[in-house]
Amino acid sequence: MAERETLRCQLAVIGGGAAGLMAALEATRRGLDVILLDRLDDLGGNAARAAGHAAFESVEQRNRRVSLTKEGVYQAMMELSDWNANPSLLSRFVERSAEVVDRLLELGIHYDKVIAIDPVHQLTTSHLPTGRMRAVVDVLSTELERRGVRIYRGFRAEQLEVAAGSVSAIVARNNVGAELLIQPCAALIATGGYAASPKLMRRYAGLAKTPSAGNGADTGDGLALAAMAGGHASSLIGAVLVAATTNGRPLTDDISCACVQPTLWVDGSGRRFCNEALALALYRAGDIVARLNQGFAWSIFDQSQIDKLIHSGARRGMGSAILPGTKLTKLRVQLEEDLAGGETAFRADSLEELAGLIGVELEPFINEVSQYHEACAEGVDHRFFKTHNLDPLLHPPFYALRMEATALCTTGAIEVDEFLRVLDHYGNPVGGLYAAGNDAAGPWGKTAITTIGGAPAGFALTSGLLVAEHAAGWCHRH
Ligand SMILES: Cc1cc2nc3c(=O)[nH]c(=O)nc-3n(C[C@H](O)[C@H](O)[C@H](O)COP(=O)(O)OP(=O)(O)OC[C@H]3O[C@@H](n4cnc5c(N)ncnc54)[C@H](O)[C@@H]3O)c2cc1C
């Protein structure tokens, strides 16, 4: 029989990523007795892979004389969400995000810079800590241990029970058969969304073939746990933050950044499919490629374009990880590795030979290149209205890099109110039950807000803080 331990606490936190760690910290500051569970041994979730987090009117922004205002961000986010965002929840996020920066500064985090990642809107929101978000999760984990939070690593929450309208028990198991029965006063679901579940990605986002760039633990457990308590998926579910990258390579590799430069792109049949300059606005390349029938595209370069990326810098960056203008000094080595692999990169002395290597039909491909060259000469492309970055392919050898979509995270899942309380089908809160981070729906509407650099991690941290504040009131009353 499995070994079972029964534990009591005031707040049980399911998931030790950005939202869970910040909630646990804030709850202990408010005097709560906290248990934190994570299905993995390593805390931090996908937050540990992130570069930066958003905040608005923080001390770091003020010190750098960033002119961005909460009001400006709020209006921009409401408009970008097509007025679908939950106005009250978004308002609370915008209002309180700067407190996260204060908490992290108190714990010794330093910020290298605050940047805008979208060249179109230029909103300077993404706070880049020294050591990036890995440093933040490490500092938070250490602080929780110092404060006596009971942390159970390798325990996956599998059941959530409700009695008399309030959360009453959580059952978690590890992979050697040990079982925890936790009886909390309040519980937070912060399991990181569902990007690693092909079934849920197909159901909610229509993207069954888009692999996750995360740690694989974001399989939608939060949705299942909420459903056991009477909660449900929000009608706003479905937004996914998708990036384009070279298959099998991390986003931060120079060759991933190279493959999304606004050169000539063709689909698996050799035809152009969009204005490649769209890629200058972060994540749009990922969205477009994810929805191509074949699920991938080819970026075509000549030698001079490759040389420019190495010696002059990238026109487009890779989020907060590679900034525009960065010289891709590792590109040559990574290109040779991928050319040797023979699947994601090809080189040829002529465009005809390149077409054969990447398996596209010769005639349509060569026609596309001729039309593209005419557009370059004229300075405008009449089909997709590309007016910038029209560079002809003149200097052999020619290269093709395979570009594929990869999901960074899903931004929205469980129906919650402005206090992050999980709502039942009648819109009533389930007593003492909260969802935060990628598990909570509402602040973005149905779109992944890609123009606000660091928005997912920023919301995860801030929503954790807000949950702790509300849960403290709940626990003191019950
Ligand atoms: C490669 C990459 C780069 C990114 N870069 C950025 C960036 O620069 N800026 C940005 O804003 N966002 C970025 N993101 C997105 C960001 O990381 C997430 O939005 C953020 O981490 C969400 O926080 P969270 O707490 O909801 O989930 P997570 O941080 O993923 O934490 C969820 C935790 O829950 C645990 N868990 C899951 N199920 C269970 C269960 N049943 N029981 C117990 N534990 C469970 C997981 O193991 C995990 O530790 C990036 C994502 C990826 C993958």
The ligand as an SDF file (V2000), in Angstrom:
LIG
                    3D

 53 58  0  0  0  0  0  0  0  0999 V2000
   11.7310   29.1740  -23.5520 C   0  0  0  0  0  0  0  0  0  0  0  0
   10.7660   30.1340  -22.9020 C   0  0  0  0  0  0  0  0  0  0  0  0
   11.1000   31.4780  -22.8120 C   0  0  0  0  0  0  0  0  0  0  0  0
   10.1990   32.3760  -22.2220 C   0  0  0  0  0  0  0  0  0  0  0  0
   10.5610   33.6890  -22.1230 N   0  0  0  0  0  0  0  0  0  0  0  0
    9.7280   34.5640  -21.5190 C   0  0  0  0  0  0  0  0  0  0  0  0
   10.1440   35.9110  -21.2890 C   0  0  0  0  0  0  0  0  0  0  0  0
   11.2780   36.3000  -21.5750 O   0  0  0  0  0  0  0  0  0  0  0  0
    9.2480   36.7590  -20.7090 N   0  0  0  0  0  0  0  0  0  0  0  0
    7.9880   36.3370  -20.3260 C   0  0  0  0  0  0  0  0  0  0  0  0
    7.2120   37.1450  -19.8200 O   0  0  0  0  0  0  0  0  0  0  0  0
    7.6050   35.0590  -20.4710 N   0  0  0  0  0  0  0  0  0  0  0  0
    8.4410   34.1640  -21.0490 C   0  0  0  0  0  0  0  0  0  0  0  0
    8.0620   32.8540  -21.1710 N   0  0  0  0  0  0  0  0  0  0  0  0
    6.7630   32.4520  -20.5830 C   0  0  0  0  0  0  0  0  0  0  0  0
    6.8830   32.3730  -19.0410 C   0  0  0  0  0  0  0  0  0  0  0  0
    7.9500   31.5260  -18.7090 O   0  0  0  0  0  0  0  0  0  0  0  0
    5.5920   31.8440  -18.4160 C   0  0  0  0  0  0  0  0  0  0  0  0
    4.5190   32.6320  -18.8470 O   0  0  0  0  0  0  0  0  0  0  0  0
    5.6610   31.8830  -16.8800 C   0  0  0  0  0  0  0  0  0  0  0  0
    6.6810   31.0430  -16.4190 O   0  0  0  0  0  0  0  0  0  0  0  0
    4.3120   31.4520  -16.2970 C   0  0  0  0  0  0  0  0  0  0  0  0
    4.4170   31.2790  -14.9110 O   0  0  0  0  0  0  0  0  0  0  0  0
    3.5380   30.1570  -14.1970 P   0  0  0  0  0  0  0  0  0  0  0  0
    3.8440   30.2330  -12.7550 O   0  0  0  0  0  0  0  0  0  0  0  0
    2.1390   30.2710  -14.6460 O   0  0  0  0  0  0  0  0  0  0  0  0
    4.0870   28.7780  -14.8140 O   0  0  0  0  0  0  0  0  0  0  0  0
    5.5330   28.1140  -14.6590 P   0  0  0  0  0  0  0  0  0  0  0  0
    6.5530   29.1320  -14.3740 O   0  0  0  0  0  0  0  0  0  0  0  0
    5.7440   27.2290  -15.8300 O   0  0  0  0  0  0  0  0  0  0  0  0
    5.3630   27.1890  -13.3460 O   0  0  0  0  0  0  0  0  0  0  0  0
    4.4220   26.1360  -13.2900 C   0  0  0  0  0  0  0  0  0  0  0  0
    4.9340   25.0810  -12.3200 C   0  0  0  0  0  0  0  0  0  0  0  0
    3.8860   24.1600  -12.0260 O   0  0  0  0  0  0  0  0  0  0  0  0
    4.4340   22.8510  -11.9150 C   0  0  0  0  0  0  0  0  0  0  0  0
    3.3310   21.8940  -12.0830 N   0  0  0  0  0  0  0  0  0  0  0  0
    2.6270   21.6050  -13.1970 C   0  0  0  0  0  0  0  0  0  0  0  0
    1.6530   20.7120  -12.9140 N   0  0  0  0  0  0  0  0  0  0  0  0
    1.7480   20.4300  -11.5870 C   0  0  0  0  0  0  0  0  0  0  0  0
    1.0180   19.5850  -10.7000 C   0  0  0  0  0  0  0  0  0  0  0  0
   -0.0350   18.8540  -11.1020 N   0  0  0  0  0  0  0  0  0  0  0  0
    1.4120   19.5090   -9.3990 N   0  0  0  0  0  0  0  0  0  0  0  0
    2.4850   20.2300   -8.9470 C   0  0  0  0  0  0  0  0  0  0  0  0
    3.2070   21.0470   -9.7640 N   0  0  0  0  0  0  0  0  0  0  0  0
    2.8290   21.1660  -11.0570 C   0  0  0  0  0  0  0  0  0  0  0  0
    5.4970   22.8320  -12.9990 C   0  0  0  0  0  0  0  0  0  0  0  0
    6.4610   21.8220  -12.7700 O   0  0  0  0  0  0  0  0  0  0  0  0
    6.0720   24.2480  -12.8890 C   0  0  0  0  0  0  0  0  0  0  0  0
    7.1750   24.2850  -11.9990 O   0  0  0  0  0  0  0  0  0  0  0  0
    8.9380   31.9240  -21.7370 C   0  0  0  0  0  0  0  0  0  0  0  0
    8.6110   30.5690  -21.8180 C   0  0  0  0  0  0  0  0  0  0  0  0
    9.5180   29.6750  -22.3920 C   0  0  0  0  0  0  0  0  0  0  0  0
    9.1410   28.2290  -22.4610 C   0  0  0  0  0  0  0  0  0  0  0  0
  1  2  1  0
  2  3  1  0
  2 52  2  0
  3  4  2  0
  4  5  1  0
  4 50  1  0
  5  6  2  0
  6  7  1  0
  6 13  1  0
  7  8  2  0
  7  9  1  0
  9 10  1  0
 10 11  2  0
 10 12  1  0
 12 13  2  0
 13 14  1  0
 14 15  1  0
 14 50  1  0
 15 16  1  0
 16 17  1  0
 16 18  1  0
 18 19  1  0
 18 20  1  0
 20 21  1  0
 20 22  1  0
 22 23  1  0
 23 24  1  0
 24 25  2  0
 24 26  1  0
 24 27  1  0
 27 28  1  0
 28 29  2  0
 28 30  1  0
 28 31  1  0
 31 32  1  0
 32 33  1  0
 33 34  1  0
 33 48  1  0
 34 35  1  0
 35 36  1  0
 35 46  1  0
 36 37  1  0
 36 45  1  0
 37 38  2  0
 38 39  1  0
 39 40  1  0
 39 45  2  0
 40 41  1  0
 40 42  2  0
 42 43  1  0
 43 44  2  0
 44 45  1  0
 46 47  1  0
 46 48  1  0
 48 49  1  0
 50 51  2  0
 51 52  1  0
 52 53  1  0
M  END
$$$$
